[in-house]
Amino acid sequence: MTTAALPDQPESLSNHPRNLGTPLDAAMFEGRAVNRSAAERRAATLTTRRSVKKTYQAAWLVNAIRCIDLTTLAGDDTEGRVQRLCAKARQPLAPRIVEGLGLSEMGLTTGAVCVYPTMVPHAVKALRGTGIPVASVATGFPAGLMPLHLRLEEIRWTVDQGADEIDIVITREHVLKRDWAALYDEVAAMREACGKAHLKAILATGDIATLRNVYAASMVAMQAGADFIKTSTGKEGVNATLPVSLTMVRALRDYGDATGHRVGFKPAGGMKSAKDSLAWQYLMKEELGNDWLQPDLFRLGASSMLGDIERQLEHHVTGRYAAAHRHSLA
Amino acid sequence: MNTITDILATMDYGTAPEDSAIVRDWLKKHETGFGHFVDGAFTAPGELFEVRAPASGELLASVTQGSEDDVDTAVRAARAAQPGWASLSGHERAKYLYAIARHVQQHARFLAVLESLDNGKPIRESRDADVPLVARHFYHHAGWAEIMEDELPGTAPHGVCGQIIPWNFPLLMLAWKVAPALAAGNTVVLKPAEYTPLTALAFAEIAAEVGLPKGVLNIVTGDGRTGAAIVAHEGLDKIAFTGSTEVGRRIRRETAGTGKSLTLELGGKSPFVVFADADLDAAVEGVVDAIWFNAGQVCCAGARVLVAESVAKRFEDLLEKRMRQLRVGDPLDKNTDMGAIVHPMQLERIKGLIEKGVSEGAELVQGTAPEGCFFPPTIAMKVEPASTLATEEIFGPVATVTTFRTPEDAVALANNTRYGLAASIWSENVNLCLDIAAQVKAGVVWINCTNVFDAGAGFGGYRESGFGREGGREGMMAYLAHPKPKARKPEAAPSAPVGQPGEALPGAGARIDRTAKFYIGGKQARPDSGYSYAVSGPNGPVGLAGLGNRKDIRNAVEAAHKAKGWGKATGHNRAQVLYYLAENLSARAGEFAERLTSFGASKTAAQAEVETAIRRTFWYAAQADKFDGAVHQTKSAHVTLAMHEPLGVMGIACPTAQPLLGFVSLVLPAIAMGNAVIALPSQTHPLAATDLYQVFDTSDLPGGVVNIVAGERDALAKTLAEHDDVAGIWYFGTKDGGRMIEKASAGNLKQSWVEDGAARDWLSKDGQGRGFLHRATQIKNIWVPYGE
């Protein structure tokens, strides 16, 4: 199975060529050691070795906003709820804060909004003209245990509705049974189904559990042509953690070293605070460099994080601690 | 221009300075100069020297240069306080140590900022490593004070301890010294390093704050001269030193024969071994923690990176990339990975060594560092084992990289050093890790981690990295003495053996002549000298013994090194041999008793000596598979194994009295623990011991495990003490001989145990015990983190 001749991405989404994938190459991950204790130690020092203060902190929080996939993935989502979310994505900070930060000219928005497939038309409508991409989960999210043809059909339908990015879930069974060929074929087929839309492969790292599995699954997903690898659906017992993220970005780095392709990273789930947004940005900068602090290679899958960032930025502007009820709901 | 927009373009971190205003106020309060802390109060400042911040060169404080008189006053205060302190209940002492731990936490940021200013280490380290470990050390030792009576029975504090600490972890080293000393009931005179005395002085204020009884803790500041005055002071019972091997060696020589107990925590050149199946990213981060932690100014720094040739290229690439991410600069910036070098003198030393290394062919890869007292993180490639950078302790942020081919190769390179402090081993194969951990000569072994510390585990070295442990149960033993038996009448120096033919021997002509030879490598050996000397009985000579010389010792040491299998055998295997030995000794009990009576022992005494020797052999056979180590409770998701390991090759000089039992009582514990021994039997009556080799031969004792060389004890023992390939020496003889042994042992800093040969009645309970086994072993702490 090859992934050649994949269609190009829409220009607005990225500053670099898409990942073309490679044939499945188990030598790139089998036997690759990932030492859990060491990963935990490194993850723990990321936030103790680096700190941003004052204007730098404000700038880094603004950058986090640019990278947020503002998300709602709930059973009670409605058109109204999605409209509200999109309004917040268009204007993530109260105008007085934007002004205080001197960013009135910037046109600050979140990186994308992320919704369920049936909510995509509402989001597309609400974001028309803003340039903010609409991302949708698909493939029987979150468990993904639907027949493959239905999952592929779901992708095609969602792209048809106007989604620019598709967050797919992998079949965890393939990882747990080490059936790498099945995993590769599945993701490659999904990538094909995505067409111009970008594919983010959710590895559900809480389910596949070991860091060795995380590394291997990351590598297979990238070989199959994923544009992004993403930690979690937000529905597993354990969502994005720094040790898991460290393992994934190292896989991403190794894949890039071997193939020259750049793949993005999206931690998702469980990240709620402005402080979390800084921790993950330190990780990206330390392990991969500044390019991976841009929304075309880095997204934060979060919903409540933006509220905390807004409060911190208001404090930066006014010197007073802020109250959430003075900011608009997402 | 908008700053936020600018920052968004570069995504720089900026600076995150730690506020030092409160500490600077404190320094200002003391700007007229610090005195010593003696007898619960600060003395008036005396002759002052300057203490500067290495990062900026600014003057921080003026501190008093301690004189001999100052040291004497402090020792007197400590002496006066000691009985009262020791007589407090463990619970009372525990309350003080607990209070110190609490107050260290309450002043945590103050201490961290002061430490970073004074030493130049990043605030991240002083805040996240040094100060929390200080608090942990006092908590842990508050516990030891509380339970000491139950857990460490039969021990007593040494008395007054003189403690000299280095500048790399000023407050932490103070904690490592002071906490166990005080917990055990000792009082202390401590000298901090002259570069970094300030946190010790702040700590003195904390001691006063918690109401520590006066005189229990005394702090005298000053340079090496003050340290020398402490070492030389006759009123001290114990010296504990952490610092360079060179100074440690001098202290060993100067304290020889004084009866002062001594522990030394010295230099290192620790290997950092990366196998092909390791998580290379993890190992790279390990190097960061190993050699760029505290700018490599760490005695246990993993300075010699040994990497499997098959992954060397990838590893070096990753390492270089990681190194370039390190930020070197202002210690008080929270974004600083590596701060200043402690002092311009140390910086010059590092530069000098690096120049030498480059001239010898090393290739450097370096990060960047600001102007001033900073040195960039450095990787030195193409460093061969013979080069300066591979052998000398640099004490700076310099890792050398050398490749290896096989595990055997890795072990050979790892152990190719005078030192033996620590080692770090990286592989995902637990079999391989533990195999290498067992083979590497180091007191601390970190598997898939490095520079992990906890008060609950022992820290200390093998070889020229010193002796004694700090932390855990083994660390407490360094501040406690087992009661020492005292001789009613000290052993008299035996008269020099005379290598000439002389008077008729008993039974000469009547029975077949019997020659007592030496026993080397499992074979009987004639003395190299070709001389024999007469062994006297009550009424003239009773036989001849060979007159040993240096070459016999040399041969015996070589033979002992060949008996490698003995230390690796199971305790059960060794026990079997020892039981068998007792069995064979028992079968020949009459013969041995007869030999002893020929030396003048009464029949009853001779029988008792033989019987006790047999029983003692059983006792050590029983201990061979029971003298267990421990699993320390340290950090979560870590197993910390404290393993007893034999010293290796030991010299044992036996007392003159009780020639069979003295020999058995000393040699058996040593070999039960897996050591190979060169034993010098009673000079006056060596034949009781040389008779034993036939018992050894019939008991399956492998050749080389016990070697016997007779002759002039002190001359032979001196050769053993000076021998660089002997790891420990026990000497039971005269006071002068003991001093000579301690002095001579300084060469390779071998562990020595010296006692008056007449102090113990070997028939009594003093003649055996766990104390002998402790002396015959050293503790290796192996850290194994776990989790998948």
Boltz contact constraints between the chains, C-beta under 6 A:
constraints:
  - contact:
      token1: [A, 33]
      token2: [B, 279]
      max_distance: 6.0
  - contact:
      token1: [A, 33]
      token2: [B, 428]
      max_distance: 6.0
  - contact:
      token1: [A, 34]
      token2: [B, 279]
      max_distance: 6.0
  - contact:
      token1: [A, 35]
      token2: [B, 279]
      max_distance: 6.0
  - contact:
      token1: [A, 35]
      token2: [B, 282]
      max_distance: 6.0
  - contact:
      token1: [A, 35]
      token2: [B, 448]
      max_distance: 6.0
  - contact:
      token1: [A, 36]
      token2: [B, 787]
      max_distance: 6.0
  - contact:
      token1: [A, 36]
      token2: [B, 788]
      max_distance: 6.0
  - contact:
      token1: [A, 37]
      token2: [B, 785]
      max_distance: 6.0
  - contact:
      token1: [A, 37]
      token2: [B, 787]
      max_distance: 6.0
  - contact:
      token1: [A, 38]
      token2: [B, 282]
      max_distance: 6.0
  - contact:
      token1: [A, 42]
      token2: [B, 285]
      max_distance: 6.0
  - contact:
      token1: [A, 48]
      token2: [B, 124]
      max_distance: 6.0
  - contact:
      token1: [A, 48]
      token2: [B, 128]
      max_distance: 6.0
  - contact:
      token1: [A, 50]
      token2: [B, 13]
      max_distance: 6.0
  - contact:
      token1: [A, 50]
      token2: [B, 335]
      max_distance: 6.0
  - contact:
      token1: [A, 51]
      token2: [B, 16]
      max_distance: 6.0
  - contact:
      token1: [A, 51]
      token2: [B, 334]
      max_distance: 6.0
  - contact:
      token1: [A, 51]
      token2: [B, 335]
      max_distance: 6.0
  - contact:
      token1: [A, 52]
      token2: [B, 13]
      max_distance: 6.0
  - contact:
      token1: [A, 53]
      token2: [B, 16]
      max_distance: 6.0
  - contact:
      token1: [A, 55]
      token2: [B, 3]
      max_distance: 6.0
  - contact:
      token1: [A, 56]
      token2: [B, 7]
      max_distance: 6.0
  - contact:
      token1: [A, 56]
      token2: [B, 14]
      max_distance: 6.0
  - contact:
      token1: [A, 58]
      token2: [B, 4]
      max_distance: 6.0
  - contact:
      token1: [A, 59]
      token2: [B, 4]
      max_distance: 6.0
  - contact:
      token1: [A, 59]
      token2: [B, 7]
      max_distance: 6.0
  - contact:
      token1: [A, 59]
      token2: [B, 8]
      max_distance: 6.0
  - contact:
      token1: [A, 63]
      token2: [B, 8]
      max_distance: 6.0
  - contact:
      token1: [A, 101]
      token2: [B, 4]
      max_distance: 6.0
  - contact:
      token1: [A, 102]
      token2: [B, 2]
      max_distance: 6.0
  - contact:
      token1: [A, 210]
      token2: [B, 788]
      max_distance: 6.0
  - contact:
      token1: [A, 250]
      token2: [B, 281]
      max_distance: 6.0
  - contact:
      token1: [A, 286]
      token2: [B, 325]
      max_distance: 6.0
  - contact:
      token1: [A, 290]
      token2: [B, 11]
      max_distance: 6.0
  - contact:
      token1: [A, 293]
      token2: [B, 11]
      max_distance: 6.0
